[in-house]
């Protein structure tokens, strides 16, 4: 039921996003206002998100590699065990 609710909400959002379009009368492509320079912001945001994805991937990989060093303490070095 949760999955259906999420999908139904997404569908309603996307259909309601285009109130200026009259179903069967006007196409979305005809209603788009041309805006010069919009490609620059698209590429900028794309670059930022790709950079963030690479940084997060690197940080997670580094954290996974360090698990043995951070959490596995040999018993001879643990003063509480003596």
NORTALIN-V136273 format. One record per residue. N is the residue number from 1. RES is the residue in one letter. SS is DSSP state (alpha for helix, beta for strand, coil for the rest). PHI is phi in radians with two decimals (* if undefined). Layout:
n->{N:N}
res->{RES:RES}
ss->{SS:SS}
phi->{PHI:PHI}
This chain:
n->{1:2:3:4:5:6:7:8:9:10:11:12:13:14:15:16:17:18:19:20:21:22:23:24:25:26:27:28:29:30:31:32:33:34:35:36:37:38:39:40:41:42:43:44:45:46:47:48:49:50:51:52:53:54:55:56:57:58:59:60:61:62:63:64:65:66:67:68:69:70:71:72:73:74:75:76:77:78:79:80:81:82}
res->{X:X:X:X:X:X:X:X:X:X:X:X:X:X:X:X:X:X:X:X:X:X:X:X:X:X:X:X:X:X:X:X:X:X:X:X:X:X:X:X:X:X:X:X:X:X:X:X:X:X:X:X:X:X:X:X:X:X:X:X:X:X:X:X:X:X:X:X:X:X:X:X:X:X:X:X:X:X:X:X:X:X}
ss->{coil:alpha:alpha:alpha:alpha:alpha:alpha:alpha:alpha:alpha:alpha:alpha:alpha:alpha:alpha:alpha:coil:coil:coil:coil:coil:coil:coil:coil:coil:coil:coil:alpha:alpha:alpha:alpha:coil:coil:coil:coil:coil:coil:alpha:alpha:alpha:alpha:alpha:alpha:alpha:alpha:alpha:alpha:alpha:alpha:alpha:alpha:alpha:alpha:alpha:alpha:alpha:alpha:alpha:alpha:alpha:alpha:alpha:alpha:alpha:alpha:coil:alpha:alpha:alpha:alpha:alpha:coil:coil:coil:alpha:alpha:alpha:coil:alpha:alpha:alpha:coil}
phi->{*:-1.12:-1.10:-1.10:-1.12:-1.13:-1.14:-1.16:-1.11:-1.11:-1.10:-1.10:-1.10:-1.21:-1.23:-1.32:-1.27:-2.08:-1.24:-1.45:-1.60:-1.72:-0.97:1.46:-1.97:-2.23:-1.47:-1.07:-1.06:-1.34:-1.67:-1.26:-1.51:-1.18:-2.25:-1.17:1.49:-1.16:-1.10:-1.09:-1.20:-1.06:-1.19:-1.12:-1.12:-1.06:-1.09:-1.11:-1.18:-1.16:-1.07:-1.09:-1.10:-1.17:-1.12:-1.12:-1.07:-1.08:-1.13:-1.13:-1.07:-1.12:-1.13:-1.13:-1.16:-1.53:-1.02:-1.07:-1.28:-1.52:-2.02:-1.70:-1.74:-1.09:-1.13:-1.22:-1.68:-1.57:-1.20:-1.27:-1.41:-1.50}
